[in-house]
Amino acid sequence: MSERIIGAFRVQPLGFGCMGLSHGYGPAVSDEQADAVLHEALERGVNFFDTAALYANGANERLLGRVLKPHREKLVLASKCGLNHPDAGLARRIDGRPETIRASCEASLTRLNTEVIDLFYLHRLDKEVPVEDSVGAMADLVQAGKVRALGLSEVSATTLRRAHAVHPIAAVQSEYSLWTRNPEIAVLPACEELGVALVAFSPLARAYLTTRLIDPSRLHTSDMRRHMPRFDMLNYAANLRLLDKMTPMVAELGCTPAQLALAWLLHRSPNVVPIPGTTNPAHLLENLGALQVPLGPEQMTRLNRIFAPDEVCGPRYNASTLLEIDTENFNS
Ligand SMILES: NC(=O)c1ccc[n+]([C@@H]2O[C@H](COP(=O)([O-])OP(=O)(O)OC[C@H]3O[C@@H](n4cnc5c(N)ncnc54)[C@H](OP(=O)(O)O)[C@@H]3O)[C@@H](O)[C@H]2O)c1
């Protein structure tokens, strides 16, 4: 499968989402484990790595700064600003003011141990700040040589167009997978029209699509999935039944469910770049096997039907997190 384009960069079709190594799905893994999975990714030719200032309050960026430094020139390194835990508190805050973006970029450069960030995203739109102001500040960072390309995360098509008029946007990063199809409403078509990559986060539905997460009630108490409606007991039981409908296709194609889910994304559009995350080198190898899964139009249609949006039970985020999302023309 050929490389994908993100602005001026060419990347392997599957990137690597680094969040889970430090943040989100229970305690951070040990340095040894993080090093092992990152080195496996490098050896397998993965060249697009995703992090954010938010993840474990910068610890995830520090991890990448340490491990990726010797390989820096060969990689496309992406980070994000505008969503933080101020004062290391638990409550997170969206802040897209230009001065915050500038300070966040400096802090990320230091933690990432690099002179320049290849792709710098606004993690969430700050509804109190015109996107033109946030992106204007990010464009100044490009001008200053601190950032190479700009991205936006979880924005509407309208916001993308407004931002793109200020400075070319190389990528939109949004949740996109078989069970979260929202980008198909307006964002993916806008990306295709404008030549913007759609970086698909949580492409394995935070493990659901691998079929290996059977009982979310056993997740660690600090795991964020415990607060996501689709993972509550009733919804998850109903959602598990959809996975059974994938079983004949998995058998037909001789692949795993995770590979089928990633192959579906890769075949949706050449603009899509999934960034699955894992803490396990064996899972990484399995996920890369998705590149070899030959999906035809008939199989794509079957998958589209099995996971049609009204078949999936529960919203993807709880009510307070949904309020953070930029929803114009974008059904959360
Ligand atoms: N922009 C945003 O707002 C935003 C939000 C969320 C995430 N992200 C980015 O997107 C990246 C990916 O998202 P995600 O981590 O939620 O993605 P994901 O790939 O959908 O899910 C990761 C989960 O799936 C499991 N997993 C992965 N491959 C597996 C396999 N082959 N078999 C069994 N389990 C498997 C992982 O567990 P194991 O560790 O056990 O493999 C982990 O629990 C993040 O790392 C982050 O960089 C961005």
The ligand as an SDF file (V2000), in Angstrom:
LIG
                    3D

 48 52  0  0  0  0  0  0  0  0999 V2000
   -6.9450   14.1930   19.0890 N   0  0  0  0  0  0  0  0  0  0  0  0
   -7.5510   13.6050   20.0960 C   0  0  0  0  0  0  0  0  0  0  0  0
   -8.4090   14.1940   20.7810 O   0  0  0  0  0  0  0  0  0  0  0  0
   -7.1850   12.1810   20.4330 C   0  0  0  0  0  0  0  0  0  0  0  0
   -7.9990   11.4100   21.2800 C   0  0  0  0  0  0  0  0  0  0  0  0
   -7.6340   10.0900   21.5220 C   0  0  0  0  0  0  0  0  0  0  0  0
   -6.4890    9.5590   20.9440 C   0  0  0  0  0  0  0  0  0  0  0  0
   -5.6980   10.3540   20.1410 N   0  0  0  0  0  0  0  0  0  0  0  0
   -4.4710    9.8330   19.5010 C   0  0  0  0  0  0  0  0  0  0  0  0
   -4.8060    8.6960   18.7470 O   0  0  0  0  0  0  0  0  0  0  0  0
   -3.9860    7.6040   19.1430 C   0  0  0  0  0  0  0  0  0  0  0  0
   -4.7350    6.3150   18.9940 C   0  0  0  0  0  0  0  0  0  0  0  0
   -5.9070    6.3280   19.7920 O   0  0  0  0  0  0  0  0  0  0  0  0
   -6.1810    5.1570   20.8050 P   0  0  0  0  0  0  0  0  0  0  0  0
   -4.9550    4.8280   21.5690 O   0  0  0  0  0  0  0  0  0  0  0  0
   -7.4370    5.4960   21.5040 O   0  0  0  0  0  0  0  0  0  0  0  0
   -6.3940    4.0310   19.6920 O   0  0  0  0  0  0  0  0  0  0  0  0
   -6.8930    2.6380   19.4000 P   0  0  0  0  0  0  0  0  0  0  0  0
   -5.7840    2.1090   18.5860 O   0  0  0  0  0  0  0  0  0  0  0  0
   -8.2700    2.7050   18.8570 O   0  0  0  0  0  0  0  0  0  0  0  0
   -6.9970    1.8550   20.7940 O   0  0  0  0  0  0  0  0  0  0  0  0
   -5.9150    1.5750   21.6140 C   0  0  0  0  0  0  0  0  0  0  0  0
   -6.3370    0.4170   22.5040 C   0  0  0  0  0  0  0  0  0  0  0  0
   -6.4580   -0.7650   21.6920 O   0  0  0  0  0  0  0  0  0  0  0  0
   -5.6140   -1.7990   22.1910 C   0  0  0  0  0  0  0  0  0  0  0  0
   -5.0230   -2.4830   21.0370 N   0  0  0  0  0  0  0  0  0  0  0  0
   -4.3540   -1.9410   19.9900 C   0  0  0  0  0  0  0  0  0  0  0  0
   -4.0270   -2.8890   19.0920 N   0  0  0  0  0  0  0  0  0  0  0  0
   -4.5080   -4.0590   19.5890 C   0  0  0  0  0  0  0  0  0  0  0  0
   -4.5000   -5.4070   19.1190 C   0  0  0  0  0  0  0  0  0  0  0  0
   -3.9500   -5.7180   17.9620 N   0  0  0  0  0  0  0  0  0  0  0  0
   -5.0790   -6.3580   19.9040 N   0  0  0  0  0  0  0  0  0  0  0  0
   -5.6590   -6.0510   21.0870 C   0  0  0  0  0  0  0  0  0  0  0  0
   -5.6950   -4.7970   21.5780 N   0  0  0  0  0  0  0  0  0  0  0  0
   -5.1260   -3.8000   20.8370 C   0  0  0  0  0  0  0  0  0  0  0  0
   -4.5810   -1.1130   23.0440 C   0  0  0  0  0  0  0  0  0  0  0  0
   -4.1960   -1.9750   24.0800 O   0  0  0  0  0  0  0  0  0  0  0  0
   -2.7100   -2.6070   24.1190 P   0  0  0  0  0  0  0  0  0  0  0  0
   -1.8410   -1.5140   24.6040 O   0  0  0  0  0  0  0  0  0  0  0  0
   -2.8610   -3.7420   25.0530 O   0  0  0  0  0  0  0  0  0  0  0  0
   -2.3810   -3.0470   22.7280 O   0  0  0  0  0  0  0  0  0  0  0  0
   -5.3470    0.0910   23.5930 C   0  0  0  0  0  0  0  0  0  0  0  0
   -6.0880   -0.2820   24.7290 O   0  0  0  0  0  0  0  0  0  0  0  0
   -3.5970    7.9440   20.5910 C   0  0  0  0  0  0  0  0  0  0  0  0
   -2.4630    7.2320   20.9970 O   0  0  0  0  0  0  0  0  0  0  0  0
   -3.3850    9.4280   20.4850 C   0  0  0  0  0  0  0  0  0  0  0  0
   -2.0930    9.6760   19.9590 O   0  0  0  0  0  0  0  0  0  0  0  0
   -6.0640   11.6330   19.8630 C   0  0  0  0  0  0  0  0  0  0  0  0
  1  2  1  0
  2  3  2  0
  2  4  1  0
  4  5  1  0
  4 48  2  0
  5  6  2  0
  6  7  1  0
  7  8  2  0
  8  9  1  0
  8 48  1  0
  9 10  1  0
  9 46  1  0
 10 11  1  0
 11 12  1  0
 11 44  1  0
 12 13  1  0
 13 14  1  0
 14 15  2  0
 14 16  1  0
 14 17  1  0
 17 18  1  0
 18 19  2  0
 18 20  1  0
 18 21  1  0
 21 22  1  0
 22 23  1  0
 23 24  1  0
 23 42  1  0
 24 25  1  0
 25 26  1  0
 25 36  1  0
 26 27  1  0
 26 35  1  0
 27 28  2  0
 28 29  1  0
 29 30  1  0
 29 35  2  0
 30 31  1  0
 30 32  2  0
 32 33  1  0
 33 34  2  0
 34 35  1  0
 36 37  1  0
 36 42  1  0
 37 38  1  0
 38 39  2  0
 38 40  1  0
 38 41  1  0
 42 43  1  0
 44 45  1  0
 44 46  1  0
 46 47  1  0
M  CHG  2   8   1  16  -1
M  END
$$$$
